[in-house]
Amino acid sequence: MRAYLLYPDIYGDDVIFVTEDDLWRYSGGRAYRLTSDFGVVIRPKFSPDGRRIAFARLQQTDQGTVAEAYVVSADGGEPKRLTFFGSSFTRVAGWTPDGRVLVFTDYKTPFTAWRELYAVSLDGTYERLGLGPATALVYGPRGVMVLGRNTYDLTYWKRYKGGMRGVLWISRDGGRAFEKFVDLPGNVNSPMVVGERVYFISDHEGVSNLYSVDLRGGDLRRHTDFKDFYVRNANTDGRRIVFHAGGDIYLFDPSTEEVKRLEIDVPASRKAKAPKFADAFKSLEEYLLPAGDVIVLIARGRAFWVPAWEGAVVQLGDMTGQARYRHAAADGDKVAVSTYDGALEVYSKDGSLIRRIEPGIGLIEALALKWPRLAASNHKGELWIIGLETGSKALADRSEYGMILDLAWHPSGNWLAYAKPSGTYTQNIRLYDVRSGRAYDATPPTNYDYAPAFDPEGRYLYFLSGLQIRLLLDVHYPQLVCLLD
């Protein structure tokens, strides 16, 4: 079964990779899983003797993503945690020749984007290598070490040529002194040493491909010719190189210059396609309280009539849900719902459709229902009054500065209050008289007023306001103000 394969590494005839966020091993023509539901596994690396695999595990917590380094036997088993940095960016870079795991991390650095290399022993002790900002380190013959800075996956910023592009440095004396080695007019990553050459990935010619130079930094050669998909995340065992492109894993043999796609059949369960039960309240988009005993909800693109004390929840409209641009308004036992295509549907509390109209006013952003009228604002800054029994519509107001929101009907249904943007940083409350068809300012257009609401008897109009108490500081948008005439 085909799958999207990522982060390959090779040791002899065995290949490891990641798919479905789990670690897999391909050996003897068969692929099998080494981890299962262990968070998100990325960047696995074989140890120098091929007996172990180090990788980074990403976990989502209440405080955000946490990444730590782990190691597991190449035959499978329980992974062992190596780091306890608590960092959001800890990644495995490889192994040292003496069997320690190389990681780069923002742990104990002044900035998140500043990542340094550590060598972590299998007992969890670690040593900061003191090589400055670095994201890769590989070893070659006769004390050669190649260090990479900013060598991230090129697909995150294709064809980037700025100051944060990947650069390779080389040491020929075991790490005592480094000099800039490969600095192309484009991005590079995945440095590897095979024999007397340094291989790497670069997209300085447009699409990421595999290149190499000699140990002096000269004799640049291109070894692959991919035009549709980027070559990504290359690794080597010192003899051959594996990488992935377009979800497939390829094997490159430097001795023959042959590139071969590996036919890997993955018996995966396709867990991403499995049915899921989502918590609607975690995706709550709107909620209304038209009466003390009923709540109207919009969650995950679906509208619900929810009795507060007794009775069953009733879904209004399409059972499959329309996941975008849905809004609702309620009045008594009727609910109006907008659809993603700009139509309006009115339902009774038992879920039956009373009426559907297509007013053709564009993308609806807010609704307010007072039967038989519906107020609707759209993305063009317009406010419309729609007759639900006749299908009539009238343009009530328009703003040049933004969308009209916070629609509220008077209990009599004769007045509509709303918040209208009156400037770049100002908004005032307006009143629309349904009988005369005219709109009036209820507050001056000099502050930031919003959330109008009538009291139950319709005698008073309440609203919230962001008054500018200090003349030199806007409450919502602090900015410099010129005091010179």
N, C-alpha and C positions, 0 to 999 in steps of 0.2 A: 504494500500500500504506500502510495506517495505521501510525503509529508514535507513541511518546510524545515530544513535542517540548518542549524547555526553552530558557530564556534567549534569547528573541528580541530582535533589535534591527532598526531600520529606517533606510534611507537612500533617499529617493525611493520608487521602486516595488520596491526590492530588500529582502529580509528575510534575516537570518542567524539561525541557531538551532543548538541542540545536540541530537543524538539518537545513541544507541549510543556515547556519550562522544566523538563526533567533531563537528567544526565543519562545518555545511552552509550553502549559500546557495540561496535561492529567488529566481529571476529569470526573467522571461519565461514564467511558468507552469511552470517546470521546477526541480526541486530536485537539486542535485549536491553531492558531498562535497568539502570543502576540505582536510581532514586525515584521516589514516587510521592507526589504531593508534598514536596519538601521546600515550599516557597518557589521562587524563581531562580533557577540555576543559570549562571553565565560564566564564560571564559574558563572552561576546564583545561587543565594542563597535566600531561603525564610527567611523573618524576623521571630523573635521569636513568633509573634502572627499570622503569615501566611497571613497577609494583604498586604505585599509588597514583591517585589523581587528586589534584588540588583544584578548588573552584570557589567562586563567590556565590553567596546565597543572599537574595534580596527578600526582605519581609516588610509588609505594610503594617505599621503600628498606628496608634492614635496620634503620635507625634510626627508621623511621616515614615519614609522608607529608611530602613536600617540595613546595611550591607556588612557581612562578615565573611572571613575566609574559613573554609572547611577542607578536610582531607578525607578520602575514603579509599579503601582497597580497590585495586583495578578489577577485582573479581566481584565487587559489590559488598554490601554489609552496612553497618551503621556509620554514618559520617561523623567525624570528630571535629568539633569546633576549635579553631586555632586562635582567632582574634576576638577580643572583646572591646573594640575601639568605640562602638556605639556611633559610628560615622555613617553618613548617608552615602559616602563614596569611598568604599574599599573594594579594590579589584585585584585579582590574581594576575601577576605579570609573568610568572614562570617559576623556575627553580634555580638555586645556586648549584654549582658543581658538587658541593659537600652535602646536598640533600635538604636544604632549607627552602621554604616557600617564599618566593618574592611577591610582595604586594605593594601596590601604590595606593595611597590614601591621603585624605585631607586631615587626618588625625593630628592634633597638636600643631596645626598650621594656622597662620593668621587669617587666611581667606579660604573659602570653600574651593575656589578654583586652583589653589596651590596644593599640589599633590606631590608627595615624596615617597621614596622607596624604603621599604623595610624588609629585612630577612627574618622570617619567623620559623623557629624550630618546631619540631613535631610535638614537643612538650608545652608549647604555647609561649615560651620566652621569645623575645624579639630584639632586634638591633636596628636602629635607624642608621642607614648607610651613609648619610651625610653627603649625598651627591646633588643636593639642591632639587629644584622642581624636575620631576622625571616621571614617566609613565611606562617605560620599557627598559629592560636591561638583558642583553644576551651575551654569551661567552663564546669565544673562538679559540683558535690555536695560538700557542706561544704568548699567552697573556693578553690576547686581544679581547676587549670588552666594547660593545656597542650600546650606547645609551640613547634613548629616545625621549624627546620632550614634546608634549602636545600631540602624541601619536595616538589619537582617538580614531574610532571608526569613521571613515571618510564620508559615509552616507549621511552623517548628521549635518554636514555642511559641505555639500558637493562643490568642487572647483574653487574652494576657498584659497586665497592667495595672500591673506593679511598677516599681521604680526603674530597671530596665534597658530599659524600653520605648523605642522609637524616638522621637526628637524632632528637629524641624527648626529651624534657625537661619537668619537672613537678614542679609545685608550690602547696603546700598544705596550704598556708597562704594568699591566695588572690593575689599573684603576688609579694610579698615582696622579696622572695628568690626562686630560681629555682635550681634544680639539674638534672643531666643527668638521663634519665629515660629509654629510649629504644635505644640501640646502637647495632644493629645486624650486623653481617658480610655481609652486603648487604644494599640495598637502602630501605627507607621507605617513605611513604607519606600518606595523607588523615587521620590525627588523628581525632578520634571521641570518645566521652564519652557517654556510654549507661549504666545506672545503676552504678554498682561498677566496671566496666571494661572499659579499653581504647582499642578501635578497631583501626586498621590501615592496610594499604596495604604494602606488602613487597615482593621482589623477591629474598630473600636470599637463597631460596631453588630451584632457577632456573627459575620459572615462577611466575609472580605476583599473589598473592592470598590474601584473607582477613584473618587477624590474630587478636588476642587480648591478653592482659595481665591484671592482677588485678591492683589495684591502688598502689600497692607496686612495680610493675614492674616484678612480678613473674607469674608463672602459664601460660606460653605461650601456646596458642591454635591456631590451624588452622581450619578455618570454611568453606573454599571452596576448591575445587580441580580442578581448571581449568588447562588444559595442553596445549591447542592450542592458546588461546588468554589471554592477560593480563587483570586482574581486574584493573580498572582505575577509578579515580575521584569519590571515595565513599563519601556519605553524609548521615546524619541522622537527624531525628526530635526528637531524644531522646528515641525513642521506636524501630523503624525499620531502616534499612540501605538500600540505593539504590546505585548501581554502574553500570558501563557499561563495556561490554567485547565483542569484535568482532562486535560492532555496535548495540548490543542489550542491553536493560536495565533489570537488575535483582533486585529482592527484597529479602533481607535477614531478617528473623525474629529471633533475638537472643533468644527469649523465647522458640522457637521450633527447632532452628537450621535448618530451612527450607530455601532453595534457590529456587526461582521461577522466571522464565523469564516472563516479562510482555508482553502481546500481544497487542502492540500499533500499530494501523493502522493510518498512517500519510497521510492526504490528501494534500500532497505537490505538487507543480507545477513542480518540477524537473527543476528549472531555470538554473542549470548548464548545462543541455542538450539542452537548447534553442539555436537556431542559433544566431551567433554573427557576427557583421561586424567589422573586424579588420582594423586598419589604417596601410596600407602597409608601409608607410614611417617611422613609428615608429619601424618597424622590417626590415629596410633596411640592407642588408648584403653586397652587392656589387653594384657599379655603374660605368659605362663606358661611355666614350664620343668618339665613333669611328669617328664621323663627327660632324660638328658644328650644324647640325639640328636634331640630333638623340641622345637619351640617352638609354642605355641598363641597366636594373635594375634586381637585384636578391632580392626578398623580400618574406619572409615566404616560402622559398623553391620553388618559382615560378620565371620564367624568363619573362621579359616584354621588348618589343620594344616600346619606348615612343618618338613620334615626338615632338621636342621642340617647334614648332610654330603652326603647324596645322596637322590635321589628328587624327585618333583614336589610342588608345593604343592597341597593339596586344600582347596577351600572347603566348609565345613560348612553345610548348610541352604540356605535360600532364596537363589538366585543373584542376585536383585534387591537383596538387602540390606534390613534394617530399621534405619533410621538412629538409633533412640533406645533407650536403656535396655537394651542388651545386655551381658551378663556371661557369663563362661565359667569352668569349673573342669575340671581334667583329673586322671585317675588311670590310669596305665599307658597302654593303648591306647584309652581311652574319654574322651570329652569331653562335658560337659554345658553347654548353652547356654540362657540365658533369652531370651525374645522380648519384644517391646514390649507384648504383651497379657497377660503374666504366666504364660505357659506355659513348660514345661521340655522340652527335647529332648536326647536322648542319642545321640551319634554314635560310630561306630567310626572308626579312623584312615583308612579308605578313603572316608569321607564318607557311608556308608550310615546311615540312621536306625535306631537300635535301639529306641527307645521315645520316645513323647511323652505327657506327662501335664500336666494342668491342676490344680495344687494349690489354686488360688483363695486365695492368701495375699497378693495385692496386688502392688504394684510391687517387683520384686526389685532389691536394691542390692548384694548380694555372694553368692558361691557358693563352696563347697568340696566336692569330690567324693572319697569313699572308698567304692568300690563294695562293697555295693549301697546305700549311704546317701549322701544329698546334704544338706548344711547350706545353708540359704538364709536371708538376712536381708532384711527389707523396709523400706519407707519409714515404717512405723508403729512402728519400734523393736523389732520382734519377731524372734526367731530360731527357725526351724523345722528339724526333722529329718524328711526325706522318704525313705521307702522306695521305691526306683526299681523294684523287682521287684513289690511289692505295691500301690504307690500310697498307702501309709499316710502319715500326717503327725502330728507331735507338736510341741507348742509347748515349746521348751526354755528360753527366757528372754525377758524383755521389759525395755526401758529406757524411763523416762519422760523422758529428757533428749536422746535422739538415736538415730541408727541404730547398730546393732551391726555392726562391721566387722572386718576382719583375721581371717577364719576360717582355722583350721589344724587338720588332723586328725593325731592320733597315728598312727604307722605301723601299730599294731594295729587301728585303726579303732574302738577302745573309748572314746577320749577326744577331745573337741573343745575347742580353745583359741580364745578370741576376745576382742576388746576391747569392753568395754561402758561407755558413758558413765554415770558415777555421780553427776554433778552438772553444773552449768553449765560449769565449767572443769576438771573432773576426769574421769578414765577409768581403769578398772583391768582387769586380765586375769582372765578367769573360765575355769573348766574344767567341761565338761558330761560326765557319765558316762552313756554310752549304755545300759549294762546296768541301772543303777538309775533312770535318768531324772531325776537330780538334778544341780544346778549348784552349784559352790563357787567362793569367791574364791581366786585364786592370788596376787594382790597386793592390798594394802589400797586402798580407794577414796578415797585422799587425794592421789594424784599424777596425772600424765598418762602412763599406760602404753599402749603400742600395739605392733603388729607382732609378735605371738607366733609362735614357730616351734620345733618339736621337732627334736632332733638325729636323724640317720638311724636310730639304734638305739632311740630313744624313751626314753632315760634322763634327758635334761635338757630343760627348757623355757626357751628364750631369749626375750627381749623387749626393746624399747627403752623408755626412760622419760625424761620431761621433769621431773626433780626440781626442786623449789623450793629452790635453794641460798640465795637471799636471801629472807628472810621478807616483805619489803615489796614484792617485785616478782615477779609471776607470769611465768614464762618465756614463755608463749605469748600472754597477754592482759594487758599492763601496765595497772595500775589503781591508783587511790588507795585506801589502807587507813586507816580511822579507828583511831587508837591510844588513844582515850579509852575508859574503861570506861563 
